[in-house]
């Protein structure tokens, strides 16, 4: 059974989003996604300052099994990437909701987060 923290929002494509006190949001892939992918070997994140519309591909995660596109959960600008993942992509497998976060986003319209899945809805999806 996958770990699905209740304080996060989720996409049907298996990304999670955590709103932070400063108005930004951390984004990564879910425990279910990392389990399905297997051992992650590479994470490609966008450059800081790049903007995306909700649902657009913002990067790629590669594993021993497959490569998978990453979809942005909310419209906004990338304000930070998790540089640790360049040298330690396995952090996504080890701690997908903590050290394995991928990007920090400044959401353009925080109300878009209301359209994401809550933990119960995501659990029903998987």
N, C-alpha and C positions, 0 to 999 in steps of 0.2 A: 504494500500500500504506500502510495506516494505521500510525502509530507506536503501539506497545503496550509501554510499559515493564514490565519483568519484576518490579519491586519493588512493584507496585500490585495491588489486588484489584479485580474488576470485577463489574458486574451485567449481566444479560441485557438490561437496558434502557439500557445504554451509559453508566452512571455509573462513576466510579472512586473508590477510597478508599485513602488512604495513612495508615497508623498512624504517629503521631509518638511521640517518646521520652517525652513527658509523659502519655501515655495517651489523648490526644485524636486526632482523625483529620481530615484534609482530604478534601473531597469536591468533585468536579467532573464534567464530561462528557468523554467520550473524544475522541480525535482523529477517529475514525470518525464520531462523532455530530456534531461541529462541521463536518466536511466535508460530511455529508449535509444539514445545516441550511442551509449557506451563510453569508452575512454576518450575524452576530448583531447585533441592534439593541437588545435589551432583555433584562435578566435580573432576574427577581423572586425574591428570597430571603425566607425567614421572619424574624421578629423574634428577636433573641437571647433565650434563655430558653424558647423554644418547644420542646416535646418531640414526638417522632414515633416510631411503631412501624416496624420494618423493612418496606420496601415501600410506605409511604405517600407520597403526593405532598407534596413540601416546597417546590416552587416551579415557575416556568415560565421557559422560555427562548424568546424570539421572534427570528425571523430574517426576511430578505426572502422566504423561501419558506414558512415555517410557524411555528406555535407548538407547543411540545412540553412536556409535563409532566416534572418532575424527580422521581425516586423515591429515597427515602432508603435507602442500602445497609445501615444497621444502626440498631437502636433506640437512641435517645439524645436528648440535649438540645443545641440549637444554642448554642455558646458564642461564636461570632464569625461575621460575614459579611464577604465581601470587598467593602468599600465602594467600592473602585476601579471595580468593574463598573457602578456607577450612572452614572458619567460616561464610562467606557471599556468598554462591553460587548464591543467587538472584541478585547479581551485574551483572551477565550475562544477566538477563532479563531487568534490569534497564538501563544498559549502555553497550550494547554488543561491541561497537567500542571504548570504553574508559576504565572505571574502570573494565569492564568485560573481558578484555583480558586474555588469558590463559597461553601462554608460550612466552618466548623470545628465538629466534632461531638464531644461527650463520650459515647462508646459506653457503654450501660448494661451490656451483656454482650459483652465483647470476643470471646467464642467464636463469635458470629454471623458474624464476619469469615471464619471457617473455611468457612462455607457459600457464600461468594462464589467467583467464577471466578478462576483464576490466568490469567496472560498467554496461555499455550498454549490453554487452554479458551476464552478470549475470542476469540482469533484464529480458532479453529475455528468459532465461532459467526458471526463476520462474514464 
